[in-house]
Amino acid sequence: MMIFGIIAAVIAGFMLVGAILHATLFTKKLQNIQPYGQLVNVDDGQMHVYSLGAGEKTIVLLPGMGVSLPSAEFGPLMRKLSQKYTVVCVEYFGVGFSSQTAKPRTSENYVEETRAALNLAGFQPPYVLMPHSISTVYSEYYAAKYPQEVEALISLDGTSTALYGDMPAFVKSILPIAKFQQAAGLTSLLGPLATNKTDLLSKGYTEQEINDMVTFAGFTMNDTVLAQMINSAEFIKQTMELPYPVSIPYFKIISRQTYEAPNPQLKQFNLTPQEYQHKHLERIGQQAKYEILDGTHFIYLNNVDRIAGITDDVLEKSNQ
């Protein structure tokens, strides 16, 4: 019992120190980071819009769920694409430099907020939507509701909108634990240890982007992001009810890891990872094309040049 008591005391002490650091040192570091782009007033908060380049066509990068600072995370890809295009990163409410919101998290609200932020920041459609992960769901909703505003959709390892399954209740119940871990400073303390700075520098990230991503990673979880996570299955249901427009080119870049690695989440559908992907492509229609690239779900980390090449090909064909 004495040993267990000592262990419990050490853990409690570690968490107390972490909580103090989170509320002081780490919070101060966060507050000292200035937005990369502009903050625009949307509904009950502010959204961060960051752009590079001045090309004729506008590519809109939209982040996956749980990405703490998309404007930094997309940095190398934005710099590559901006050599030819105007590239805009929109940070949703609760993400990056954007504030939180009290509005419900729905596919429709994500689309309307994105449209408003782009317009207020001075960008006009049509856009080339380039969503990562869950943002593919919102982007397909966008294309279905406003086809005249979307020139093409290039998905970066996007979530399928062909299958819907309820999120287990126990998963929803444990998600708030992440907020407790964050408040205890665990994510801020472990973030630098889990970051391979040398590898990120070799992939084209700057020192500032890496440092900012590490700092923001300790503040990812908030009520708006939790609402996004809890309602993620509903976003798919809302979008799959809308047919994807046959007039809008669709290209899905799939990571090899996603395409080949067993996924326990697919057991409820009795599908292999390959079947999961092809059912998504079938839902989109005959215009859907795809390519498998080596890498993890964060496919933009090591495929900047190929993503840029695919973008050129898709847009050249859309102009023919």
C-alpha positions in Angstrom: 0.0 0.0 0.0 2.9 2.3 0.8 4.4 1.7 -2.7 1.0 2.4 -4.4 0.7 5.5 -2.2 4.1 6.8 -3.3 3.3 6.1 -7.0 -0.1 7.9 -6.7 1.6 10.9 -5.0 4.2 11.1 -7.7 1.6 11.0 -10.4 -0.5 13.7 -8.6 2.6 15.9 -8.2 3.4 15.5 -11.9 -0.1 16.4 -12.9 -0.1 19.4 -10.6 3.1 20.7 -12.0 1.8 20.1 -15.6 -1.4 21.9 -14.8 0.5 24.9 -13.4 2.7 25.0 -16.5 -0.3 24.7 -18.8 -2.0 27.7 -17.2 1.1 29.8 -17.1 4.2 29.1 -19.3 2.4 27.2 -22.1 -0.5 29.6 -22.2 1.9 32.6 -22.4 3.7 31.0 -25.3 0.4 30.4 -27.1 -0.6 34.0 -26.6 2.6 35.3 -28.0 2.1 33.6 -31.4 0.6 36.0 -33.9 -2.0 34.9 -36.6 -0.3 34.1 -39.9 -3.2 35.6 -41.9 -6.3 37.6 -41.2 -9.1 37.1 -38.7 -12.6 37.8 -40.1 -15.9 38.1 -38.1 -18.2 35.2 -38.8 -21.5 34.8 -36.8 -20.5 34.7 -33.1 -16.8 34.5 -33.5 -13.7 35.0 -35.7 -12.2 32.7 -38.3 -8.6 32.7 -39.4 -7.9 32.8 -43.1 -4.3 32.5 -44.4 -3.2 32.8 -48.0 -0.2 32.6 -50.2 0.3 33.2 -53.9 -1.6 35.2 -56.5 -2.5 32.8 -59.2 -5.7 33.0 -61.2 -7.2 29.9 -59.6 -7.9 29.7 -55.9 -7.2 26.5 -54.0 -8.9 26.2 -50.6 -7.2 23.9 -48.1 -9.4 22.5 -45.4 -8.0 20.6 -42.3 -8.7 17.2 -40.9 -10.1 16.7 -37.5 -7.8 17.2 -34.5 -5.1 19.2 -36.5 -4.1 21.9 -34.0 -2.7 24.6 -36.4 -3.6 23.9 -40.1 -2.0 27.2 -41.3 1.4 25.8 -40.2 0.6 22.1 -40.9 -0.1 22.9 -44.6 2.9 25.2 -44.8 5.1 23.2 -47.3 2.1 22.3 -49.5 0.9 25.9 -49.5 4.3 27.2 -50.6 4.5 24.6 -53.4 1.0 25.3 -54.7 1.4 29.1 -54.4 4.0 29.0 -57.1 1.2 28.7 -59.6 -2.1 29.3 -57.7 -3.7 31.4 -55.0 -3.8 29.1 -52.0 -6.0 29.7 -49.0 -6.2 27.8 -45.7 -9.4 28.2 -43.7 -9.3 27.3 -40.0 -12.6 26.2 -38.7 -14.1 27.5 -35.4 -12.2 26.0 -32.5 -9.1 25.3 -34.7 -5.8 27.2 -34.9 -6.2 30.9 -34.5 -10.0 30.8 -34.9 -12.3 31.3 -31.9 -14.9 28.9 -30.7 -18.6 29.1 -31.6 -21.9 28.2 -29.9 -23.4 27.2 -33.3 -24.2 23.5 -33.7 -21.7 21.5 -35.7 -23.3 20.3 -38.9 -22.1 19.9 -42.4 -24.2 22.8 -43.5 -22.8 25.1 -40.9 -19.2 24.2 -41.8 -19.9 25.0 -45.4 -21.7 28.3 -44.7 -19.0 29.4 -42.3 -16.3 28.5 -44.8 -18.1 30.4 -47.6 -18.5 33.5 -45.3 -14.9 33.4 -44.2 -13.6 33.2 -47.7 -15.9 36.0 -48.9 -15.0 38.3 -46.0 -11.3 37.7 -46.5 -11.7 38.9 -50.1 -11.7 35.6 -52.1 -14.3 34.8 -54.7 -15.5 31.5 -56.2 -15.2 29.3 -58.1 -12.8 27.4 -55.7 -10.7 24.3 -56.0 -11.5 22.6 -52.7 -8.6 20.5 -51.3 -9.9 18.9 -48.1 -8.0 16.6 -45.8 -9.8 13.7 -44.0 -13.2 14.8 -42.5 -13.2 18.0 -44.5 -13.9 15.9 -47.6 -17.4 15.3 -46.1 -18.0 19.1 -45.8 -16.5 19.7 -49.3 -18.8 17.2 -50.9 -21.7 18.9 -49.2 -20.4 22.3 -50.4 -20.2 21.0 -54.0 -23.7 19.5 -53.9 -25.3 22.7 -52.5 -23.3 25.2 -54.5 -21.9 23.5 -57.6 -21.4 26.8 -59.4 -18.8 27.8 -56.7 -16.7 24.6 -57.0 -14.4 24.1 -59.9 -12.9 20.8 -58.7 -12.5 18.7 -55.5 -9.1 17.1 -54.7 -9.4 15.0 -51.6 -6.4 14.3 -49.4 -7.1 10.8 -47.9 -10.7 11.9 -47.3 -13.4 10.3 -45.2 -15.9 8.2 -47.2 -19.4 9.5 -47.5 -20.7 6.2 -48.8 -21.2 4.5 -45.4 -22.9 5.7 -42.2 -22.5 4.1 -38.8 -23.4 5.5 -35.3 -20.5 6.4 -33.1 -20.5 4.1 -30.1 -21.8 5.7 -27.0 -18.8 4.7 -24.9 -16.5 6.5 -27.4 -18.5 9.7 -27.1 -18.3 9.4 -23.3 -14.5 9.1 -23.1 -13.7 12.0 -25.6 -13.9 14.7 -22.9 -11.1 12.9 -21.1 -8.8 14.6 -23.7 -9.7 18.0 -22.2 -8.6 16.8 -18.8 -5.3 15.5 -20.1 -4.8 18.9 -21.8 -5.6 20.9 -18.7 -3.1 18.7 -16.8 -0.4 19.8 -19.3 0.2 16.3 -20.5 0.0 17.1 -24.2 2.2 20.2 -23.8 4.8 18.2 -21.9 4.8 15.3 -24.3 4.5 17.2 -27.6 8.2 18.2 -27.9 9.2 14.6 -27.1 7.0 13.2 -29.8 8.1 15.7 -32.5 10.9 14.8 -34.9 12.1 18.3 -35.7 14.9 17.1 -38.1 12.4 15.1 -40.1 9.9 18.0 -40.3 12.7 20.4 -41.4 13.6 17.9 -44.2 10.0 18.0 -45.3 10.0 21.8 -45.8 8.7 23.1 -42.6 10.2 26.2 -41.0 11.5 26.4 -37.4 8.6 28.8 -36.6 6.0 26.4 -38.0 7.3 23.5 -36.1 7.5 25.4 -32.8 4.1 26.9 -33.3 2.6 23.4 -34.1 4.1 22.0 -30.9 2.7 24.8 -28.8 -0.8 24.7 -30.3 -0.9 20.9 -29.9 -1.2 21.5 -26.2 -4.4 23.4 -26.7 -6.2 21.4 -29.4 -9.2 20.2 -27.4 -12.1 22.6 -26.7 -15.9 22.4 -26.7 -16.2 23.2 -30.4 -13.6 20.5 -31.5 -15.3 18.0 -29.1 -18.6 18.7 -30.7 -17.0 18.1 -34.1 -15.7 14.7 -33.0 -18.9 13.6 -31.3 -21.0 14.5 -34.4 -18.6 13.2 -37.1 -20.9 10.3 -38.0 -23.8 12.7 -38.5 -21.8 14.8 -40.9 -21.4 11.8 -43.1 -25.2 11.0 -42.9 -26.0 14.6 -43.8 -23.7 14.6 -46.8 -24.5 11.2 -48.2 -28.1 12.2 -48.7 -26.9 14.7 -51.4 -25.8 13.3 -54.8 -22.4 14.6 -55.9 -22.6 16.8 -59.0 -21.5 15.0 -62.2 -20.2 18.3 -63.5 -17.5 18.7 -60.9 -14.2 16.8 -61.3 -13.2 14.7 -58.3 -9.8 13.3 -57.5 -9.1 11.3 -54.3 -5.5 10.9 -53.2 -5.3 7.9 -50.9 -2.5 7.0 -48.6 -1.1 3.5 -48.9 -1.5 3.0 -45.2 -5.2 3.8 -45.3 -5.7 1.7 -48.4 -3.8 -1.4 -47.2 -3.7 -1.5 -43.3 -6.5 -3.3 -41.5 -9.0 -0.9 -39.9 -11.0 -2.1 -36.9 -13.6 0.6 -37.5 -14.6 -1.1 -40.8 -15.7 -4.3 -39.0 -19.2 -2.8 -38.6 -19.5 -2.6 -42.4 -17.8 -5.9 -43.1 -15.5 -4.3 -45.6 -11.8 -4.3 -46.4 -10.0 -1.0 -46.6 -9.9 -1.3 -50.3 -13.7 -1.9 -50.5 -14.2 1.1 -48.2 -12.4 3.3 -50.7 -14.0 2.0 -53.8 -17.5 2.3 -52.4 -16.7 6.0 -51.8 -15.6 6.4 -55.4 -18.7 4.7 -56.6 -20.9 7.1 -54.7 -19.2 10.1 -56.3 -19.7 8.7 -59.8 -17.8 8.0 -63.0 -15.9 11.3 -62.8 -14.1 10.1 -59.7 -10.4 9.3 -60.1 -7.8 8.3 -57.6 -4.2 7.6 -56.9 -2.5 5.8 -54.0 0.6 7.4 -52.6 3.1 6.2 -50.0 2.5 7.7 -46.6 0.3 7.9 -43.6 -3.2 9.5 -43.3 -1.4 12.8 -43.3 -0.5 12.3 -46.9 0.6 15.9 -47.5 3.6 15.5 -45.2 5.7 13.7 -47.8 3.9 14.1 -51.1 4.0 17.8 -51.8 5.4 17.5 -55.3 3.0 14.8 -56.4 0.0 16.5 -55.0 1.0 19.6 -56.9 1.3 17.5 -60.1 -2.1 16.0 -59.6 -3.6 19.4 -59.1 -2.1 20.6 -62.3 -3.4 17.6 -64.2 -6.9 17.9 -62.7 -7.2 21.7 -63.5 -5.8 21.3 -67.0 -8.4 18.7 -67.8 -11.2 20.8 -66.3 -10.3 23.6 -68.7 -10.5 21.4 -71.8 
